[in-house]
Amino acid sequence: RLITALLFKEFLYMLYYMITVIKSPFVQYKLTILRNKKTSNTVFRQTMNETSYLIAAEVLQHLPYKKIKVQTPLKYTNGTTLSKQIILVPILRAGLGLLEGFAKFLPDAEKGHIGLYRDEQTYEPVEYLFKLPKIKNKKILILDPMLATGNSSIAAIDLIRNKGANIKDIFLISLLAAPEGLKNIQKKQKDIHIFTCSIDSKLDRNKFILPGLGDAGDRYMGT
């Protein structure tokens, strides 16, 4: 019954919000390793990097493409290419854990960086770094593994939109999400397309995702 209830909850979020829940047994296998508190920092980092490829493979299906002509060694044929330049924007530090798969699949993608940390008293994000290339007519992928309150993601989206980006040109990509964070993001950033591997149960009193996997940044960096 618990599994059925969780699946129904995810279905409702996918129905009412622009959320893609990435589902496969192998993704869940990797996610189980990441959740396990006995997983070492080294294995956690390796597994997070591996999972980023699985997430990227799903997200890349939703990018805009166009038809082109290409010449093989024998003749011309029809082909497909991306219709927009891509910018990868990890939210530091934990966002670096999702970068590898996207960077390998999209070697020509530009990169930006947003540095935010959470004030442990107010749970609000504090900005300490913002670097972004020119964004006109480009698709922007924000990498933020843990959507807890959603405040950091909202702040990152605001920074990018203030540079002139259209909300429909932004994807928000996570590993785990809490219902509270998803509702917060959809309320303040309507029409943002969110990708995640799991919608977890809730936030605890310290605003950590339950069951979650702890602090992704600390576990990835070994701090």
N, C-alpha and C positions, 0 to 999 in steps of 0.2 A: 504493500500500500504506500509506503514512504517513497519508493522509486517511482510509482505511478503518479503520486502527487507532485514530485519534483519535475517529472517530464511534462505534466500538465502546466505547471508554473512556467516552464521555459516556453511552452507553446503559446501561452497567453502573452508573454513578453514579445515573442517574435511576431505575434499577430497584431499587437497594438503599438509596438515601437519598431523602429528600423534597426533590429538586432539580428545578427546572424550568429547562431550558436554552432560552433565547429564540432561536429560529432563523428567520432570513429573509435573503434576499440583500441587502436594504437595510440591515438591522442590521449585517451583515458589511461592507458598503461603508463605513458610518460608522465601524465599529471599525477598519478599515484606515487611515482618516485619522488616527484617534487613536493608532494604533501608530507611525505614520511619524515618525521623529525630526526630519524636515524641516518638519513641521507647526508653524506659528507659534503662539505662546500665544493670540493672538486667535482664530485658526481653531480651535484646540483647544477653547477655551472655548465657542465657538459650536456646535461639533460635539457636545460633551458635553451641552450643553443640549438640542440637537435629539434626541440619542439617548435622553435621559431621557423624552421623549414616547413613543418606541417601546417602551421598557421599561415605562412606566406603563400603556400600552394592554394589554399582556399581563398584568401583575400585577392590574389592576383586574377582569379576568375571574374571578379567584379570591376576590374579596371576597364577604362574605355579603350577600344581597339579600332583599327581601320584596316581596310584591304589595300595591299600594294602589289606591284609587279616585282618579281625577283628573278634574276637569271641564274639558273643552275649551270654546272659545267656543260650541259647538253642543250638547254632551251629555256625560254622564259616560262614562268608559271605564276599562279596567284599565291600570295602570302599574306601574313597578318603582322602588324606591328602596333605598338602602343600609340595612341593618338595624342597623348599628353605626356610631357616630361613629369617624372615622379620626384618628389622630395620626401625623404625619410627623416622623421623628427622624433628621436627618442627623448622621453622625459627622464632626465638623469636622477638617480643612478640606475635604477632597476630597468629602465627602458632599454639599456644597452643589451640586456639579456634577450631581447626580441629582435635585435638589429641584424645578427649574422645571416639568418635565412633570407631576409629581404635583400640585404646587400649582395649576397651571392647570386640570387635570382635576377637582381636588377643592378648589374655592375655599373650602368651609366646613370643611376639615380643620384641626384644631388642630396646633400645632407644638411640638416639644421640641428641645433641642440637647444633644449629648454631645461634649465636647471631650477628645480623647485624642491623645497623641503617643507615638511609639515610642522607647523607650530604645535607643540604637544599640549599647550594650554587651550588654544582656540580651535585646533584642528584645521586651521586655514592655511593655504599654501603661501610660502614666501619665495619670491623670485630672486635668484642670484645669477642667472645666466640666460641670455636670449640671443641666439645667433641663427639667422635665417637668410637663405639666398632669395633672389627675386622670385616672386610667387605667381606672377601674372600667367594665366592660362595653364597652370600646372595642377597636378593632383598631389595632395599632401596626406601622408600616412603618419599619424601620431601613434607612437608606441609607448603604451603605459600598462605594464603587466597587471597591476592590481587596481581595479576600480572599486574603491572602498566607499568613501563619502562622495567621490566624484569631483571634489573641489579642485584638485590639481588638474584634472582633465579639462574642467571648465575654464580654469585660468589659462591653460595652454591654448585652448581653442580661441579664447578671447584675444590673446596675444597675436595669434595668426590672423584672425579675422580683422583685427585692427590694422593689419598690414595690407588689407584689401582682398583677402581670400573669401570666396563664396562658400557657405556652409556645405553645399552639395559637392564641393571639390575636396572635402576633408573626410577621411576615414579615421575612426578611433579604434585602435586594436589593442586588446588586452588578453591576458591569460585567464584571470578570474574576475568575476564581478559580483557585487552585492546588490540586492534589490534596491536598497536605499540610494546607492550611487547611481544606478541606472535611471531611477525616477528623477533624481536631482539633475542629471545631465540632460535628460529629455525635456525637462521643464524649462531649463535655461538655454539649451542649445538644440532647439527643435530642428528636426530633419537631419541630424547627424546620424550617419550609419556606423553602428558599433559592431565589432566582431569580438567574440570571446569564446573560450572553451568550456566555461561552466558558469552558471548563475548559482552562486552558493546561497546558504540559508539566510544569513543576516550579518549585521555588525555587532561586535561586543561593546562593552561600555567604553573601551579605549579606541573604538572605531577601527578595529581590525576585523577582517573578513573571517567569518566562521562557516565551515571548518577551515577554509583558507590553507595557507602554507607558511604562515609567519611573515617576517619581513623579507620580501624578495630581494631587496637591495643588499641587505646585510648577508643573506645566505649566498647570493651570487658573487659578491665581492669578498666574502670570507672575513667580514668585520664583525 
